[in-house]
Amino acid sequence: QVQLVESGGGLVQPGGSLRPSCAASGILFSASDMGWYRQAPGNQRELVAIISSGGTTNYADFVQGRFTISRDNAKNTVYLQMNSLKTEDTAVYLCNAVRRTVVIRTYWGQGTQVTVSS
């Protein structure tokens, strides 16, 4: 059974930093593409950042150099370093795993709340 467990969200003031993490189990992590998405109330889920199994990264335009996605294959964990946070970054941040073999399987975590407020 695949599990993605996020942690590390919280409340932070504008300009602050957070580093959510996502621990994966039940999946060949090193061969999986990992990503972070976010969903704010009333909004659609949107991509924040992805990192391929080979380490290639891509970011949404709104990240603008503020966030960094990374992975530790030894710990089966993906991180999202978020700096210079803005109030509009407030959302539930969800971890995503994509395992591509003969078929493509996608998995989601439950999410971690990030609230940016003064």
QUIHUQUI-V222066 format. One record per residue. N is the residue number from 1. PHI is phi in whole degrees, -180 to 180 (999 if undefined). BURIAL is I if it has 16 or more other C-alpha atoms within 10 Angstrom, else O. Layout:
N:PHI:BURIAL + N:PHI:BURIAL
This chain:
1:999:O + 2:-81:O + 3:-131:I + 4:-121:I + 5:-120:I + 6:-90:I + 7:-154:I + 8:97:O + 9:-76:I + 10:156:O + 11:-105:O + 12:-143:I + 13:-79:O + 14:-54:I + 15:91:O + 16:-83:O + 17:-132:I + 18:-143:I + 19:-137:I + 20:-65:I + 21:-132:I + 22:-136:I + 23:-98:I + 24:-107:I + 25:-145:O + 26:77:O + 27:-141:I + 28:-76:O + 29:-60:I + 30:-63:I + 31:-101:I + 32:-107:I + 33:-81:I + 34:-119:I + 35:-150:I + 36:-118:I + 37:-122:I + 38:-142:I + 39:-144:I + 40:-97:I + 41:-55:O + 42:82:O + 43:-112:O + 44:-78:O + 45:-66:O + 46:-134:O + 47:-70:I + 48:-105:I + 49:-161:I + 50:-134:I + 51:-137:I + 52:-76:I + 53:-61:I + 54:-89:O + 55:98:O + 56:-73:O + 57:-115:I + 58:-143:O + 59:-131:I + 60:-68:O + 61:-59:O + 62:-70:O + 63:-66:I + 64:50:O + 65:79:O + 66:-88:O + 67:-113:I + 68:-135:I + 69:-96:I + 70:-148:I + 71:-139:I + 72:-125:O + 73:-67:O + 74:-68:O + 75:-106:O + 76:52:I + 77:-134:I + 78:-118:I + 79:-122:I + 80:-135:I + 81:-80:O + 82:-118:I + 83:-117:I + 84:50:O + 85:-67:I + 86:-117:I + 87:-59:O + 88:-73:O + 89:-82:I + 90:-62:I + 91:-178:I + 92:-87:I + 93:-102:I + 94:-116:I + 95:-90:I + 96:-134:I + 97:-128:I + 98:-125:I + 99:-111:I + 100:-108:O + 101:-129:O + 102:-66:O + 103:-119:O + 104:-104:O + 105:-117:O + 106:-119:O + 107:-129:O + 108:-130:I + 109:-88:I + 110:-83:O + 111:101:I + 112:-133:I + 113:-79:I + 114:-118:I + 115:-123:I + 116:-111:I + 117:-156:I + 118:-93:O
